Amino acid sequence: MIVSTVSGRIRIRSNRLKSKKTASRILREAEALEGVTDVRSNPAAGSLVVSYDTRAVDTIELEDRLEALCMPPKPATSNAKKTISRYANKATKVGMATTLATSLAYGYLGNKKAHIRFGKAFVVFAGLHMLRYQSTLLR
């Protein structure tokens, strides 16, 4: 994350820069960027100071490249099962909230049949949610 920028100098802080190995790799890659004149790293503080020639490089573009260097790598691929599981989890949570609110509204309005139906639907969604988290529910 960029913490300060002055014309010709950018300071970045990142927990990744606290690792000497990672900091030295990022330092080498930052030195290779066009327009960069000097790069200093402080692993103890997790910071990187980059000096650059304002006439040779666009500041915004350099900031974007430096931030990209300091960001952790993204996972290679997402697992389809995890994606489906996430959607199912979200659907049960939305279903619980919606049916509970609707059941309470009908109960307040005095419509017993609708109140009971939506209450039953809430119990189904809550059961699905508890089934999903059964391994961590009662530790």
C-alpha positions, 0 to 999 in steps of 0.5 A, a space after each residue: 500500500 502506498 503511504 506517501 508520495 512526493 514528486 519523484 519519490 514513493 513510499 510503500 508499506 507491506 507486510 510482505 516487505 518484512 521478509 528479507 527474501 521477498 523484500 530483496 526480490 521486490 527491490 530487484 524488480 522495482 529497480 528494473 522498472 523504467 524511470 526508477 533511479 533508486 530503491 531502498 528497502 527497510 525490512 524491519 519497517 516493511 517499507 520500500 522507498 522508490 525514487 524516480 525521474 518524473 520526466 521518464 515515467 507516468 507517476 500513476 502507472 509507476 504506482 500501479 506497478 509498484 503496488 502490484 509487486 507488493 501484493 500477495 500472489 493470487 491463487 492459481 484457480 478457484 475450485 468449482 466445489 468451493 464456488 458452489 458451496 459459497 453460493 449455497 451458503 449465501 442462499 441459505 443465509 438470505 433465505 433465513 433472513 427473508 423468511 424470518 422477516 416475512 414470518 414476523 411481518 405476517 405474525 404482526 399483521 395477524 395472518 396466521 397461515 402465512 406466518 406459519 408457512 414462512 416460519 416453516 420455511 425459515 426452519 428449513 433454511 436454518 436446518 440447511 445452514 446447521 447441516 452445513 456447519 455441523 462439524 463446527 456447531 457444537 465443539 
